[in-house]
């Protein structure tokens, strides 16, 4: 569970006349989850957040206390720590499955959709906690973070994920969603097939272009164009797609999925030695 909640560094009790039996905790610091800022990040980073959310959903459905629901599932209840999503507020968590005498008692109402779940022979609404978490994850996170600027080759599979979380009447559950990310990480997104390049590039080993930056979106660097690629061919394809791109630099850094980070440059007039980088310069007639 430590993967889903901020790490506890310490705590203390404070007893006073005004506020008796008060517990103060010190936890690791995370970044508030701002949806507008997330939509401006790379799809790969947003997918990582959704992946951590899927793992959280599965843990909540099978926790040592039983199935746990977060009654307040909005983004303000989460923080991002090292690219992973964590829950910060458990005041509204509940392990009580709703009691029922018929299916009509298992009615879940949301602003856009309503669902009726089956009533078990034990008089409990079946999987209501899990279904509530799942649909809230769909309407607050998946529907925004997954489809937006997603790689075209992955959209059919992403549609399956979004549909599975948004349809509580069928087989959508946390275990079902946990199945999908593995083929996504090892799919055409990480092993992208690219078109054969018509433009030629000159390879300059152990070299770097310190300046000549231009901005692109989405970028891992706010003052330049830093993108992730599977290989040199994909970097060439990206450079060919930008009219201002005249060169690119392969770094020795990778993203969490193993894709290599590449700086794209608008000129190559000033090249400096760097043993950890390789520069490719577009050959012009």
DAHUDA-V559511 format. One record per residue. PHI is phi as a letter, one per 20 degrees, with the letter a starting at -180 (none if undefined). BURIAL is b if it has 16 or more other C-alpha atoms within 10 Angstrom, else e. D_CENTER is the distance of its C-alpha to the mean C-alpha in Angstrom with 1 decimal. Layout:
((PHI,BURIAL,D_CENTER) (PHI,BURIAL,D_CENTER))
This chain:
((none,e,18.6) (f,e,18.3) (f,e,14.7) (d,b,13.8) (c,b,16.2) (g,b,17.3) (f,e,20.0) (e,e,23.5) (e,e,25.8) (r,e,28.8) (b,e,30.5) (b,e,34.0) (e,e,36.2) (c,e,38.0) (d,e,41.0) (c,e,42.9) (f,e,45.2) (e,e,42.7) (c,e,39.6) (f,e,40.5) (l,e,38.3) (e,e,35.3) (d,e,32.5) (d,e,30.6) (d,e,27.6) (d,e,26.0) (c,e,22.4) (f,e,19.9) (e,e,18.8) (d,b,15.2) (e,e,14.1) (g,e,14.4) (e,b,11.5) (d,e,12.9) (f,e,11.6) (f,e,13.8) (f,e,12.7) (f,e,9.0) (f,b,10.5) (e,e,12.5) (e,e,9.9) (f,b,9.4) (f,b,7.6) (f,b,6.8) (f,b,5.1) (f,b,3.2) (f,b,3.2) (f,b,3.1) (f,b,2.4) (f,b,3.8) (f,b,5.6) (f,b,6.9) (f,b,7.8) (f,b,9.6) (f,b,11.4) (f,b,12.4) (g,b,13.8) (f,b,15.8) (f,b,17.1) (f,b,18.2) (f,b,20.0) (c,e,21.8) (f,e,22.3) (f,e,25.7) (e,e,26.7) (o,e,26.0) (f,b,23.6) (d,b,22.1) (d,b,21.0) (e,b,19.4) (f,e,21.8) (d,e,20.0) (d,b,16.3) (f,e,15.7) (g,e,13.1) (f,e,16.0) (e,b,16.0) (c,b,12.9) (c,b,12.3) (d,b,10.0) (c,b,11.9) (l,e,11.5) (n,e,7.8) (d,b,7.6) (e,b,8.0) (c,b,11.8) (e,b,14.5) (d,b,17.3) (c,e,19.8) (d,e,21.4) (f,e,24.5) (d,e,23.8) (f,e,22.9) (b,e,25.4) (d,e,26.5) (e,e,29.2) (e,b,29.0) (f,b,31.1) (e,e,34.7) (b,b,36.3) (d,e,39.5) (b,e,38.3) (f,b,35.2) (f,e,35.8) (f,b,35.0) (d,b,31.4) (d,b,30.4) (d,e,27.0) (d,e,26.9) (c,e,24.0) (g,e,24.6) (d,e,23.9) (b,e,24.7) (c,e,26.8) (c,e,26.9) (c,b,29.8) (d,b,29.2) (f,b,32.1) (e,b,34.2) (f,e,34.9) (f,e,38.5) (e,e,37.7) (n,b,37.2) (c,b,33.4) (f,b,30.8) (f,b,28.9) (l,b,25.3) (f,b,25.1) (f,b,22.8) (f,b,20.3) (f,b,20.6) (f,b,20.3) (f,b,17.0) (f,b,15.7) (f,b,17.0) (f,b,15.8) (f,b,12.1) (f,b,13.0) (f,b,14.9) (d,e,12.9) (c,b,9.2) (g,b,9.0) (f,b,12.1) (e,b,10.8) (e,b,7.3) (f,b,7.9) (f,b,11.5) (f,e,11.8) (l,e,13.0) (f,b,11.7) (g,e,14.1) (g,e,17.2) (f,e,17.7) (e,e,14.6) (f,e,15.2) (g,e,17.7) (f,e,15.4) (f,b,12.6) (f,e,15.6) (f,e,16.5) (f,b,13.3) (f,b,13.6) (f,b,17.3) (f,b,17.2) (e,b,15.4) (e,b,17.6) (c,b,20.8) (f,b,22.0) (f,e,25.4) (d,e,24.7) (d,e,22.9) (f,b,19.4) (b,b,18.5) (f,b,16.0) (f,b,17.7) (f,e,17.5) (f,b,13.7) (f,b,13.5) (f,e,15.7) (f,b,13.5) (f,b,10.7) (g,e,13.6) (f,e,15.2) (f,e,12.2) (f,b,11.7) (d,e,15.5) (d,e,16.1) (f,e,17.5) (f,b,14.4) (e,b,15.3) (c,e,19.0) (f,e,19.6) (e,e,23.1) (d,e,24.6) (f,e,27.9) (f,e,30.8) (e,e,31.2) (e,e,34.5) (e,e,34.2) (e,e,35.4) (c,b,34.0) (e,e,35.8) (e,e,34.2) (c,e,34.9) (f,b,34.0) (l,e,33.4) (b,b,33.1) (b,b,30.8) (d,b,31.1) (f,e,30.5) (d,e,30.9) (l,b,30.9) (e,b,27.3) (c,b,26.1) (e,e,23.0) (b,b,20.5) (c,e,17.3) (e,b,14.5) (c,b,15.6) (e,b,14.6) (c,e,18.1) (f,e,19.3) (d,e,22.9) (b,b,22.5) (d,b,20.9) (d,b,18.7) (c,b,16.6) (d,b,15.5) (c,b,17.9) (e,b,18.9) (b,b,22.6) (f,e,25.4) (f,b,25.9) (f,b,22.5) (f,b,23.2) (f,b,26.6) (f,b,25.3) (f,b,23.0) (f,b,25.9) (f,b,28.2) (e,e,26.1) (d,e,26.6) (f,e,30.2) (e,e,30.1) (e,b,28.7) (d,b,31.6) (a,b,30.0) (b,b,26.8) (c,b,26.3) (e,b,24.6) (e,b,23.3) (e,e,23.1) (d,e,19.4) (c,e,16.5) (e,e,12.7) (f,e,11.1) (e,e,11.8) (n,e,15.3) (f,b,15.6) (e,b,18.2) (e,b,18.0) (c,b,20.9) (e,b,22.7) (d,b,24.4) (c,b,27.8) (d,b,30.4) (a,b,33.4) (c,b,34.7) (f,e,37.8) (c,e,36.9) (d,e,35.7) (d,e,35.6) (f,e,35.7) (b,e,32.6) (f,e,32.7) (e,e,28.9) (c,b,28.3) (c,b,29.6) (d,b,30.4) (d,b,31.0) (d,b,33.3) (f,b,34.0) (e,e,37.6) (d,e,39.5) (f,e,43.0))
